[in-house]
Amino acid sequence: MNKEVLAVILGGGQGSRLFPLTQHRSKPAVPIGGSYRLIDIPISNCLHADIRRIFVLTQFNSASLNRHIAQTYRMDPFSQGAVEILAAEQTPDNPNWYQGTADAVRQAARHLLRYDAEYYLILAGDHLYRMDYCEMVDAHVERGADITIAAQPVTTEDASAMGIFRFDRSGQIVAFEEKPKRERLGEIGQSIPAGAAVSGHSPDKPFIASMGVYVFSRDVLLEAIGHDGATDFGRQIIPEALGRYRVNAHLFRGYWADVGTVASFYDANIMLTQAGAPFRFYDPGRPIFTHARYLPGARVNECTARNAIICEGCYIERSTIEASVVGIRTSIQGGSTIQRSVLLGADFYESDDNGPVNRARPRLGIGRDVVLDRVIVDKNARIGDGARLTNDAGVQDADGDGYYVRDGIIVVPKDGVVKPGTRA
């Protein structure tokens, strides 16, 4: 795998659906699970598959991502492995920024072609899953495919937001539709042949959807992205490839989530706190790697915690934590209640010992007697004493004083300040 496969991770666009978490960072740099970042998922999957030549294509707010990758993924200096950032760049031949996923790969191709690789693994940087890429590449080679697409059975509700396949009786992909409407899904469901060779269709999950994970044979990829009109894999490259190339699906039955919206990001984090969760970061066989911070263990004084993830470096005093993720270096003062919330943590500690503290604003972290319910608190935020963020009115979208509401979830942005006594 190390010599035959080159991995390309797509950093995504502006990430407007994930605002305000993407206000100061790209989607792959968004923290998840208390200690990790989304980019750690595909990179860790690659490393477990012995794929060591990894490129990350970025365009927006890439400084945080660059820093994380530089601090985390330092390969053996005696190998040819590396995780390298390829930022969008204007050239005399092309003055435009990336216009889509396929256009990003096309513009980066001049850098990728310097490396010998028979197969290109194209990945997204904002998905949560654990997958053995070796199995997918091996299936691609054994079946003599030109393009292999990771696919998963999905419900009717999920299908309208994804790319849906149709197969013939041999299991060959004969059609692909990006985000079909509900009425069209009924027509697709009726067209599924009885006894289709690709298993996975079931009454509760009648459709097979693309996961946005692709394996391309080298020459096929270069030919497919060769013309300027093809800007996106899902909308142009894959539909146009059907009939021209041998396009196969690789069925994946494990947990997978597209963490591209505030709601999906919140749900993925809260899922981690549940007993028997379908995904966990601490799998002993295939762990997810991240930046080693050498923080002390969490210090918890006279607290109650149920179904919670409390990460290293935290200090929590006389508080209740329930069904929540508490990220690194989080400080929670006495009398606070944190329910069904995601705290992304802090990048530093604040104390009188390392400089004067500005008393005109709340201290870093969660103040005293704070109540949080269904809240995302981004890094380095400050929530004043007595604040109550619970969205009892059921507001779906709004901009408040020091916070936002998106998809019914209150989000305190990075470096945000919520004044003492705030009600939301």
QUIKATA-V753167 format. One record per residue. NEAR is the number of other C-alpha atoms within 10 Angstrom. D_CENTER is the distance of its C-alpha to the mean C-alpha in Angstrom with 1 decimal. Layout:
NEAR:D_CENTER
NEAR:D_CENTER
This chain:
18:23.9
16:24.1
16:26.7
14:25.9
26:22.1
24:20.2
25:16.4
27:14.9
25:11.2
25:10.8
28:9.7
21:10.1
16:12.9
16:13.9
20:11.0
14:14.0
14:12.6
20:10.5
19:13.8
20:15.1
26:12.0
20:11.9
16:15.6
17:16.0
20:12.8
26:10.5
32:6.9
29:5.9
27:8.6
23:7.6
21:9.0
23:8.2
25:11.0
22:13.7
22:13.8
20:10.6
22:7.9
22:4.3
29:6.8
25:8.8
24:7.5
26:8.8
27:11.5
20:12.7
21:13.0
25:15.0
18:17.1
18:18.1
17:19.2
16:21.2
23:19.5
22:20.2
23:20.2
22:16.7
21:16.2
24:13.4
24:14.5
26:14.1
18:16.2
18:15.4
17:15.6
19:15.0
13:17.3
14:15.0
23:12.8
17:16.1
11:17.5
16:14.9
20:15.1
13:18.9
13:19.3
15:17.3
18:17.8
11:21.6
12:22.9
9:26.5
8:28.8
6:30.9
8:28.2
11:26.7
19:23.1
16:20.8
19:17.4
16:18.3
19:17.0
21:18.5
18:18.6
16:20.1
14:23.8
12:26.9
10:29.7
6:33.2
6:32.2
9:29.2
9:29.0
12:25.9
15:22.3
23:19.6
14:20.4
18:17.5
23:15.5
26:18.9
21:20.6
24:18.3
24:19.1
22:22.7
22:23.1
20:21.6
14:23.8
9:26.7
12:24.8
20:23.4
11:26.9
8:28.3
12:27.0
12:28.5
18:26.1
14:27.0
24:23.5
22:20.3
22:16.9
22:14.5
21:10.8
24:7.7
28:5.5
28:2.4
22:3.7
21:5.4
17:8.9
20:11.9
22:13.9
13:17.2
22:17.1
17:20.9
11:21.7
22:20.2
24:21.9
12:25.1
16:25.2
23:24.8
15:27.8
9:29.9
11:29.8
14:30.5
18:27.6
21:26.9
24:23.3
24:21.3
23:18.4
20:16.3
24:17.2
22:17.0
22:19.6
21:18.6
16:20.7
17:22.5
11:20.5
14:17.1
23:18.9
20:19.7
13:16.2
20:15.6
21:17.7
25:20.6
21:22.9
19:26.6
20:28.5
17:32.1
13:34.0
10:33.3
14:29.5
18:29.2
19:26.8
14:29.2
16:27.1
21:23.6
21:22.9
19:19.9
18:19.4
17:23.0
12:24.7
13:26.0
9:29.5
12:28.4
20:26.4
12:29.8
10:31.4
17:28.8
14:29.2
9:33.0
12:32.7
17:31.0
12:33.9
9:35.3
11:34.8
15:32.0
13:31.4
17:27.6
11:27.2
18:24.6
18:26.1
12:27.2
9:28.5
10:25.5
16:23.0
18:25.2
25:22.8
26:20.8
28:17.6
24:15.7
21:12.2
17:11.9
18:12.9
24:16.4
28:19.3
23:22.0
21:25.4
19:26.1
12:28.9
16:27.3
20:24.2
15:26.5
9:28.8
20:26.2
22:24.7
13:28.2
11:29.1
10:28.0
11:27.5
20:24.5
20:21.5
17:18.7
21:18.1
21:17.8
18:20.6
16:23.0
18:22.5
21:22.1
17:24.8
16:27.2
18:26.8
17:28.1
11:31.8
10:31.6
14:29.6
15:29.1
21:25.7
24:24.7
25:22.0
20:20.7
19:20.2
16:17.5
11:18.4
11:15.9
14:13.1
17:10.1
15:8.0
17:6.4
24:4.7
19:6.8
18:9.8
23:11.3
15:12.7
15:9.7
24:8.0
20:11.6
15:12.3
19:9.6
23:11.0
22:14.5
19:14.3
22:14.1
21:17.5
17:19.3
8:21.8
9:21.0
11:17.3
12:16.0
18:13.3
18:14.2
16:13.4
10:17.1
10:18.0
8:21.1
7:21.1
15:17.7
15:16.2
21:13.0
20:14.3
20:14.0
15:16.6
9:19.8
12:21.2
8:24.4
12:24.4
11:27.0
14:26.4
17:25.8
14:29.1
16:29.7
12:33.2
10:34.6
14:31.4
14:30.3
16:26.9
13:25.8
16:22.6
21:21.0
22:18.8
27:20.6
23:19.5
21:21.9
21:23.9
22:24.1
19:27.4
23:28.1
18:31.6
18:33.2
21:30.2
19:28.7
24:25.0
18:24.0
23:20.8
29:18.8
30:16.5
27:18.4
27:16.7
27:18.7
30:22.0
29:22.1
25:25.7
26:26.9
20:30.6
20:33.1
17:33.4
25:29.8
21:28.0
26:24.2
21:23.2
21:20.0
25:18.3
29:15.3
29:16.7
27:14.5
28:17.7
22:19.7
11:20.1
13:23.8
14:26.7
17:29.2
11:32.8
8:36.4
7:36.7
8:34.4
8:35.8
9:37.0
14:34.8
9:35.0
7:36.6
6:36.2
14:32.5
19:30.9
21:30.0
26:26.4
25:24.6
29:25.9
22:29.7
20:32.4
21:32.7
24:29.4
21:28.0
24:24.3
21:23.2
21:19.9
26:18.9
27:15.9
28:17.5
24:15.7
26:17.0
25:20.8
25:21.7
26:25.2
29:26.4
23:30.1
23:32.5
19:33.1
22:30.1
21:29.1
24:25.8
17:25.9
18:25.9
9:29.0
8:29.8
11:26.7
14:25.8
13:22.8
13:22.3
13:24.3
11:24.5
13:26.4
12:27.9
17:25.2
22:22.5
21:20.9
22:20.6
20:17.9
16:17.9
18:20.5
24:18.4
28:19.8
28:17.6
28:19.4
24:18.0
22:17.9
14:21.5
19:22.6
21:25.9
24:27.0
17:30.8
19:32.8
15:33.7
16:31.2
14:30.9
18:28.1
